[in-house]
Amino acid sequence: MSAALEIVLVSALPVAPAYMLGVYAIRFLLTPRSPRRHALFALYCAVLLGLKPVVDFYWQYTNDGRSLAILHGTVMALTLPVLLWYCFGGDWRRRLFVLFPYVCIQSVFIMPPIILLLQTGLPLRPVWQVLFLAASAVACGLAVLITDRLARLVEKLPGPVYTALAAASPAVNLLFNLDQARQSLQGDSRLETAAILSWRVAELGLLLAAVFFWLLRRQAKQTVAIAAAREAMHQRAVATQQRSLTELRTLHAAHRENLEALDALLAEGRTQAALDKVRALTRQESQAARRYADNPVADVSLAEAARRCGEAGVALNIRGTLPRDCTLPPVDLASLLYNLLSNAVTAAAAGPRPGTVDVRFVTVAGRLCVTVENTMGPRPVRQQGPGHGFGQKILREIAARYDGSYTLEYGSGRAVATAMVCLPAKEETHG
C-alpha cells in the first residue's frame, strides 16, 4: 500500500459513517417494505458512501482520481432512485420526490463543514473528524425535517402536478450530478470544485425555500377557503332549519283554523260537511310534511336536497336511514352529507331527463356507509364561486379523520360517490 493511499484511508475511514448517514437518513422519510430490504438499503449506503470519502480525499490529496470520483457520483445518481423504489413502500411519488429536495437541503447544511474539512489537509486530526460527524448528523436531521414538511405540502397539490414533480426529482438529481462532473473536469482540486458547487447548492436552496414558502402560503389560503366553505354550509343548514320551523308554525296556525272551522260545522249540525273536511285535511297532511331520517342532522340535509331536487325537476330516492344516536359529530356529519348531496343534485340538474338522485344509508359493525348515485351529463359539473371547489377535499379529509374512505366513479351517464367512516365510540364523542 502506497504512503499516499494509507494517509487517505486513515483520514477517510473515521468520517465514512458521516457520509453514509448523508443518504441513509432518507430512510426516516420513508417506510421500509421489510427488514430484509431495509438491511439492503443500509448495506448499499455503507458500501457506496463508505467509498465516497476515500475517493474524494484521494483526489484532494494527490490531484488524481478525478474520473473515479465522477463515475462514483454518477453511479449513485442512477442507482439511488432504483433502491428507493425497491426497498421502501407507500406512494411511489413520495419515494421519488424526497430524493432531490433532501440531497439539496442536506448539501446546503453540510457544504461549509466539507470545505473546512478539505482545507485542513490530510491526515485529518481526530478533533476535525469528530466535529464533522456531529455536523453531518445535525445537517441530516434538519434536512429530514424540512424535506418531510415540504413533501407533505407537495402531496396536497393536484395529483398530476405531484406526479410530475415526483418523476422530475431523480432526473433533476442526475442533472445536478452531471453538472457537478462538468465542474470537476474544469477544476484542479476537490476543494476548488466543492467551493464552486457550494454556490450552486446555495442557489438551489434559495429556490427550494421560495417554493416552500409559496406552498405554505397556498395551504394557508386553502385552509381559510375551506373554513369559509364550512361556514357557508353551516349557514345553509341554519337557513334550512329556520325555513322548516317557519313551515311548522304555518302548519300549526292552519291546523288551529281548520279545527275552529270543524267546531263551527259540528255546532251547526253539518256532520257530512265536517266529515268531508276531515278527509280533505287528512290527504293534505300526508303530502305536506315528510320526515327523511330519524337523525335531525340527516333530516335537515335531506330536506334541503329534496327542496333543490324539486326545484330542478329531479327525483330523490332514499333507502335506509340514519339513526338518531349516530355518534359522528354533527359538524362532520353535516359537511359529509352536504357535499355528497350538493354535488349529486347539481350534476343531476345539469344532466339529461329524467334526472335522479339515489341515496343509501348503511350502518353496520360500527361503520357508516353513505352512497349517492346520480344521473349526469357527458362531463362532470364544476361548481364555481366562493365556497365551492373544496367538496372533494373536505370529503377526503373527513373520511381520513375517521379511518374511512371516499371514492367517486363515473360511467354510463351516472356518478357514484361512496363515503365510509368508522363511527367513534360514545365515550369519544362526549369525552
HUMOQUI-V320386 format. One record per backbone hydrogen bond with DSSP energy under -1.0 kcal/mol. NH is the residue of the N-H (numbers start at 0). CO is the residue of the C=O. If there is no record, write none. Layout:
NH_CO ; NH_CO
This chain:
5_1 ; 6_2 ; 7_3 ; 8_4 ; 9_5 ; 10_6 ; 11_7 ; 12_8 ; 18_14 ; 19_15 ; 20_16 ; 21_17 ; 22_19 ; 23_19 ; 24_20 ; 25_22 ; 26_23 ; 27_24 ; 28_25 ; 29_26 ; 32_86 ; 37_33 ; 38_34 ; 39_35 ; 40_36 ; 41_37 ; 42_38 ; 43_39 ; 44_40 ; 45_41 ; 46_42 ; 47_43 ; 48_44 ; 50_46 ; 54_50 ; 55_51 ; 56_52 ; 57_53 ; 58_54 ; 59_55 ; 60_56 ; 61_57 ; 62_58 ; 68_64 ; 69_65 ; 70_66 ; 71_67 ; 72_68 ; 73_69 ; 74_70 ; 75_71 ; 76_72 ; 77_73 ; 78_74 ; 79_75 ; 82_78 ; 83_79 ; 84_80 ; 85_81 ; 86_82 ; 87_83 ; 88_30 ; 94_90 ; 95_91 ; 96_92 ; 97_93 ; 98_95 ; 101_97 ; 102_98 ; 103_99 ; 104_100 ; 105_101 ; 106_102 ; 107_103 ; 108_104 ; 109_105 ; 110_106 ; 113_109 ; 114_110 ; 115_111 ; 116_112 ; 117_113 ; 118_114 ; 128_124 ; 129_125 ; 130_126 ; 131_127 ; 132_128 ; 133_129 ; 134_130 ; 135_131 ; 136_132 ; 137_133 ; 138_134 ; 139_135 ; 140_136 ; 141_137 ; 142_138 ; 143_139 ; 144_140 ; 145_141 ; 146_142 ; 147_143 ; 148_144 ; 149_145 ; 150_146 ; 151_147 ; 152_148 ; 153_149 ; 154_150 ; 155_152 ; 156_153 ; 161_157 ; 162_158 ; 163_159 ; 164_160 ; 165_161 ; 166_162 ; 167_163 ; 168_164 ; 171_167 ; 172_168 ; 173_169 ; 174_170 ; 175_171 ; 176_172 ; 177_173 ; 178_174 ; 179_175 ; 180_176 ; 181_177 ; 182_178 ; 183_179 ; 184_180 ; 185_181 ; 186_182 ; 192_188 ; 193_189 ; 194_190 ; 195_191 ; 196_192 ; 197_193 ; 199_195 ; 200_196 ; 201_197 ; 202_198 ; 203_199 ; 204_200 ; 205_201 ; 206_202 ; 207_203 ; 208_204 ; 209_205 ; 210_206 ; 211_207 ; 212_208 ; 213_209 ; 214_210 ; 215_211 ; 216_212 ; 217_213 ; 218_214 ; 219_215 ; 220_216 ; 221_217 ; 222_218 ; 223_219 ; 224_220 ; 225_221 ; 226_222 ; 227_223 ; 228_224 ; 229_225 ; 230_226 ; 231_227 ; 232_228 ; 233_229 ; 234_230 ; 235_231 ; 236_232 ; 237_233 ; 238_234 ; 239_235 ; 240_236 ; 241_237 ; 242_238 ; 243_239 ; 244_240 ; 245_241 ; 246_242 ; 247_243 ; 248_244 ; 249_245 ; 250_246 ; 251_247 ; 252_248 ; 253_249 ; 254_250 ; 255_251 ; 256_252 ; 257_253 ; 258_254 ; 259_255 ; 260_256 ; 261_257 ; 262_258 ; 263_259 ; 264_260 ; 265_261 ; 266_262 ; 267_263 ; 269_264 ; 270_268 ; 273_269 ; 274_270 ; 275_271 ; 276_272 ; 277_273 ; 278_274 ; 279_275 ; 280_276 ; 281_277 ; 282_278 ; 283_279 ; 284_280 ; 285_281 ; 287_283 ; 288_284 ; 294_321 ; 298_294 ; 299_295 ; 300_296 ; 301_297 ; 302_298 ; 303_299 ; 304_300 ; 305_301 ; 306_302 ; 307_303 ; 308_304 ; 309_305 ; 310_306 ; 311_307 ; 313_308 ; 314_354 ; 316_356 ; 318_358 ; 325_322 ; 332_328 ; 333_329 ; 334_330 ; 335_331 ; 336_332 ; 337_333 ; 338_334 ; 339_335 ; 340_336 ; 341_337 ; 342_338 ; 343_339 ; 344_340 ; 345_341 ; 346_342 ; 347_343 ; 348_344 ; 349_345 ; 356_314 ; 357_372 ; 358_316 ; 359_370 ; 360_318 ; 361_368 ; 363_366 ; 366_363 ; 367_420 ; 368_361 ; 369_418 ; 370_359 ; 371_416 ; 372_357 ; 373_414 ; 374_355 ; 375_412 ; 387_384 ; 393_389 ; 394_390 ; 395_391 ; 396_392 ; 397_393 ; 398_394 ; 399_395 ; 400_396 ; 401_397 ; 402_399 ; 403_398 ; 404_419 ; 406_417 ; 408_415 ; 410_413 ; 413_410 ; 414_373 ; 415_408 ; 416_371 ; 417_406 ; 418_369 ; 419_404 ; 420_367 ; 421_401 ; 422_365 ; 428_424 ; 429_425 ; 430_426
